[in-house]
Amino acid sequence: MSQIQTAGRRGTGLAFAYVTSLFFAWGFVTSLIDPLIAAVRRVFDLSLAEAMLTASAWFIAYGVASLPAAWILSRLGYSRSIIAALATMVVGCIIVPLATIADVYAGVLLALFVIASGVTLLQVAANPLSAALGSRKSAHFRLTFSQAFNSLGTTLGPIIGASILLTGGVFAADAVITSATRGESLRSIDFAFLAVAAFFALVAVFIWTARKRIDASVADSPVEVVSPFAAFRSRWAVFGALAIFVYVGSEVAIGGLLIPFLSEGNILGIQEHQAGHMVGIYWGCAMVGRFIGSALLTRVRAGVLLSVCTIGAATMALVVTQSSGATAAYVALGIGLFNSIMFPTIFTLTLERSSAPASATSGLLVFGIIGGAVLPWIAGRIADEFGCVTPAFYVPLAGYLALALFAVACARTQARAQPDEVVVTPH
């Protein structure tokens, strides 16, 4: 092998390492939403439905920013789009302390929307970039490997976030909510997001130093932009987008409900920061499940495995609604194991059956992520109405039952003949 080829592979490997760090970054910041819901609920004296608007503000960005993100990627290319995304995320993080100083919850929601808009652009650029950095044959491995780091970020985010956001101030033992304790908790929120801003800025510097290497590695992979609206002519594309809507909404609703759920006296009765640490189990189960699911998918048809997982998740959600104590707590946390393979499997099963172009179908499926803005709010409203969190689990229960119908339909329907192309899933 020539020195030029060796240097080229080393350069591509370094570029891939930089890009993989982005998957960890957006997984970490996304999972901070779970402890943040509990934090703003107490600090701003909100109902659970109002606190769940933090998730809504985040996931609305996927619907609003996805098409502009594709246009930006087509104009700026991969490396400059990633840097622009990280800069947007830094700006959003800086808005958080401005909002808390003004003591305006709506300002926090605006900050989250800005951060999530940057994350949307980051995903639009980083997913195809990860697949393109190397041989076509190993593209699926590279994307799965990168997504494993995303899962690591979602596992660590709630644990670290709970230690910062849900301790001291209004969360101290026997604390009374006063201007002093509220101020302490607000400064904890500021510290968390300023630390995240510093991390994003550091990653942006790394990407800036590697921008020429990244662009050179994908010089033969031009950026294509196709409107997802072209997918509306395919019933399977619409069916799949609705499935993504329900799946993301159900998963995010459970994540947002877990801290108040585990803290209730008839469940575990633990403090919020302890419950926040346990949320990491929920996301950690999803990480483990991805590895198990990857192995099973080599032997089991995707539609069949998705049917098993959706029915399993629905059964566990039903158990949560009918039980209490440690049983309800650990069953709720275990739902993450069944969630693990749902997103990529729904994505690929839809692409295999859609009659629309793959790029258009993918765009519509990404738009379906906006379900994370709707179902958590509905779940919060139910919890407020009943005065406890347990009934809110009927929302993901209904979602998983709907997903089971999608999975069974996929298992009974043959895939269309598809061109030999790399399928990139953006979750």
Secondary structure by P-SEA (a helix, b strand, c coil): ccaaaaaaaaaaaaaaaaaaaaaaaaaaaaaaaaaaaaaaaaaacccccccaaaaaaaaaaaaacaaaaaaaaaccccaaaaaaaaaaaaaaaaaaaaaaaaccaaaaaaaaaaaaaaaaaaaacaaaaaaacccccaaaaaaaaaaaaaaaaaaaaaaaaaacccccccccccccccaaaaaaaaaaaaaaaaaaaaaaaaaaaaaaaaaaaaaaaaccbbbbbbbcccccccaaaaaaaaaaaaaaaaaaaaaaaaaaaaaccccccccaaaaaaaaaaaaaaaaaaaaaaaaaaacccaaaaaaaaaaaaaaaaaaaaccccaaaaaaaaaccccccccaaaaaaaaaacccccaaaaaaaaaaaccccccaaaaaaaaaaaaccccccaaaaaaaaaaaaaaaaaaaacccccccbbbbbbcc
